[in-house]
Amino acid sequence: MKKVIGVALLLVAAVVLLVVLIHQGTAQQAQDPPAQEEMALPDSGHTLRILGQDGQVTEMDLNQYLWGVVAAEMPASFEEEALKAQAVAARTYALNKGPTDNHPDADLCTDYACCQAWISRADAQANWGDSAIEYTNKITAAVAETGNQVILYDGQLIDAVFHSSSAAATQDAVEVWGNDVPYLQSVPSPEGSDVPNYESQVTLSAQEFQEAFLAARPEADLSGEPSTWVGEVQTTEGGSVHAVTIGGVTVTGAQARQIFGLRSASFTLTYDGSQFVFDVTGFGHGVGMSQYGADAMALEGSTYTEILQHYYTGVTVEECPAEFYPN
């Protein structure tokens, strides 16, 4: 009889334990969010010819191309409205570009120095790690939810240039490139010191400074005391360097940026008796939309249309007319 009671007790205990385990499992499932699924990227119905880094030209759906541009050009952690602004700017840029001497057989290339940066979905997801699906879906939504929208000025696609960050204001195209573009004017930009590498510094010895400048402008006179080499510095309305005279030769701020490897043309230049010091603010050419400024505006509640109309003066954001799509 004792054996029967013991077996019965064991069975009851086993049943109770099983019930507890099932309850815990059910509770855990209720707490765990469902696994996030990757959103499908819709086709645009329009194809571009893209020259890749491998030298091959690939036909690619416009939306697939735009996904890779947004992923490469703007941090996926940015606000959704900023990502949408980037998507519309990238779409406008892509449809306005077309073949050039650098890629005569392709509409665009993936070299950021020529066109727009681009990254494959697989490479982007590998970079994002645990955030891969979240960021993939944010960029997919930015491309899909802006439909076929582009930026127009007087009914024409604009040259939708953009850059990483500005020093309080963007730059007027005429002061940077010499071309007066009505929609590329200097406007305030709200990004602040929390932008990564917003302020940077480049220091060069007198010899390094001399060698770098003479390599670009050998006609300059960099003899005598280094403290006498730098002359007048002219600034733009946006606070960038418009032109600087070095060794009797005047170069633009953009040229000085390239010669000395600076992050932007918004800089001050001093000589402390032993070396030249460039204190630089922002990153990029400073014309058009500031990406970090766009994110700051989105954080403050601006829509992507408001962001684009702030950075590109006098434009409209609307469905792309059929005439601007590639044949």
N, C-alpha and C positions, 0 to 999 in steps of 0.2 A: 504493500500500500504506500509506503514511504517513497518507493521508487516512482510510482505513478504520479504522486504529488510533485515530486522533484521534476519529473519530465514536463508536467503541466506548467509548473512555474517557469521553467526554461522557455517553453513555447510562448507563454505570455510575455516574458521579457523580450524575446526575439521580435514578437509582433509590435510591442511598444517601441522598440528601437527602430524597427523598419518605418513605423509611422512618423517618428521624430525625424529620421533622415529624409523621408519624402517631403515633410513639411519644410525642412531647412532648404532643400533643393528648390522647392517651389518659391520660397521666400527670396532665395538668392537670384532666381530667374526674374522675379518681379523687380529686384533692385538693379540688375544689370541692364543697361540700355541695349536695344537691339543693335546688332552690328550694322555700321553705316555702309550703304551700298554706293558704288561709284555711279554718278549720273552719266547718262549717255549724251554725247555732244551731237546736236543735230547738224545735218549737212546744210550748207548755205545754198547749194545749187550752182555755185560759181567756182571755177578752178583757176589756180595760179600756177605759174611755172617758177619753182624755187631752186636757186643754185645753192647747194650745200657746201659745207667745208671740205667735203671729199671731191669737189669739182664736178659732181653729177647734178643734172637738172631733173627735178622730180615734180610731177604734177600733183598738186595738193589742194584739197578743198579749202576755201577761204577761211572757214571757221576753224579748221584744224591748224592752219597757219597762224591765225590770230591767237588761238589757245597757247601755242608755243611762244609767241611774242610776249603776251601778257605774263606768262610764267617766267620768262627770261628778263623782262624789263622792269617788273615791279614786284616787291616782296609780297608773297601771297598772304602774309599776315595783315596786310593793309585792310582798311575798311572796304566794304562791298561797293560803295559808291565811288571810291577812288579807283578800284579795279574796273568798274564799268567805264569810268572816264578814260582809263588807259585803253580799254578795248575799243572804244569809239575812235580815239586818236589813232590807234594802230590800224584800224580798218580804213580810216581816211587816208593815212599815210600810204598804206599798201595800194589802194586803188588809184592814188595820184602819182605813184612812182613810175612804173613801167621800165622797160629795158634801158640800159645805159651802156656806155663804153666798157664798164667793168663787168657787165653781164648782158651782152647783146642778145643772148638766146633765152633769157629768163626775165620774168617780171620783177623779181626781187632776189636778193641773196641773204644769207644768214650772218653776214659780217656786219657787226654793229657800226663799224667805222664807215660803212657804205650805206646800209639800209637800217634795218632793225635787228636787234639781237633775237635769237630764236633757240629754243631748247626742245628736245623731244619729250613726250609724256613720260617715257621710261626713265630718262635721265633726271627729269624734274622730280618725279616721285622718289627716286633713289636719294636725292638731296634732301627731301622733306622728311624722310624717316617715318616716325609714328603719326605725323600729321598729313601723310600723303593723300589719304582719301578726302579729308576735310579740305585741304588746299586745292586738290583737283576739282572738287565740286564748287568751290568758291569761284575759281576761274572759269569753269564751264558755265556757271550761272551768269557771270559777267559778260561772256561772249553771247550766250543764248538770249539773255534778257534785254540786250541792246539791239537785238534783231539785225536790221540792215542799216542802222543809223550811222550817219557820217556828219562831218562838220563842213558847212558851206559858208562862203562869203560871196555875196552877189551872185548866188546860184552856182558857184564853182567850188570844187574841192580845194581845201586849203592845204598848205604844206604844214602838216600837224607835227611840228618838231616839239621835242620835250627834253627834259634833263632831270637830274636827280634832285638837286636842292639849290635854292637861291640864297643870296645874302640880303634878306629883307624885301627885295624887289627883283622881278625879272628884268631882262635887258631888252632894249629896243633893237630890232634886227639891224637897223641902219648903222648903229654904233658898234655892232659886233662884226657884221659881214659886209657892211657898206650898201646893202639893198634896203630901200624903204618899203616895208610890207605893212599895209594898213592894219592887219589883224595881229601883227607881232610887235606890240607896243610894250613898254615897261609898265608893269602893274605891281601893286603890293603883293607879297607872298608871305603867308603866315607861319611857315615852319620855323622852329626855334632851335636852341642849343642842344636839345635832346636827340637831334638827328645824328646818327653815327658819323664820326669823322667830320662833323659840320665845320669845325675849325681845325686846320692842319698847319704844319710849319715845315718849310724846306730851308735848310741851311747849306751854304756853299762857301768854300774857301775862296779867296780872291782868284787863285789859279783856276779852280773849277768853274767859277763864274765867267772868267775870261775865256777859257777854252770853249765853254758851251755857247757863248754868244758869238765868238769869232767863227765857230763852225757854221753858224747860220748866216752871219753878216760879217764877212771877212773885211769889209771896208771900214768897220768901226775902229776908232782910235782908243784903245784901252791901255795906253801907256801912262806913266806917271802914277800918282797916288790913287789907289782904288776908291778912296772917299770922293774923288772928283768924277768918277765914271758915270754916275747916274745923274741925269738932269731933270727936266720938267716931267711931271706925271699928270696927265689929264684924266679926269674921271667922268663917268657917264651919269645920267640922271638916276639910274638904278644903283649907283655906288660902285660899279665895277671900274676897272682901269680901261680907259678908251685908248690911250697911247702913252708910251713912256720913251724918253730919249736916253740912250745908253751909248757912250762913246761917240756922241755926235750923230748917231743914227736913230731915227724914230721908228718904233715898231708898235703895232697895235697890242692891246692887252691880250687878245687871243693868240697872237704870235709869240708874245712873251710867255704865255702859259705853256705853249708847245715847246719852246726852246728850253725852258727850265723845268719842265715836267711837273707843272702845278695842277691842282685839282680844279681850279677855276681861275678866271681872270679877275676875281674880286680879291685883291691882295694889297698889302702894303709892303714896301721894300725899304729896308734899313741896312746900314753898314755899321757894325759895332767896333770897328778898329781891327778886327781879325777875320771876320766872315760876313757874308751877305745873308740876311734873314728875310725870307718871304713868310708873312703871316696871311694865310689864305682862309676864305670863308666860302662854304658851299662846294658844289661839285657839278661840273658840266659847263656847257656854253652859256647857260642862263637865259636862253630864248624860248618862248612858248611855255608849255605847262611844266610846272615844277611838280615832280611826283610826290615828294614829301609834303609840299604845300597842298597838293590835292588831298592827301590823307588827312592833313590837319583840318582842311575845310570839311571833309566828310565827318570827322569826329565832332565838328561843331554843328552838324546837321544839314550841310549843303548836299544837294542832289548832284548826280554826275553831270546833268545839263548845266546846272549853276556853276559847277567847277569849270567846265569847258568854256562857258561864256565869260567867265572871269578872266581866264588866262589867254583866250583868243578874242580880241576886241571886235565887237560888231558882227559876230557870227551867228548862225542858226544851227541847231542840231535836229536833223530830220532824216526821213527815209532816203536812201541813196537813189537818185534818178537812174533809170536803166542805162542811160548813155555812158555812165562812168564804169560799168562793169566790163571786164575784159571779154573779148570776143570768144 
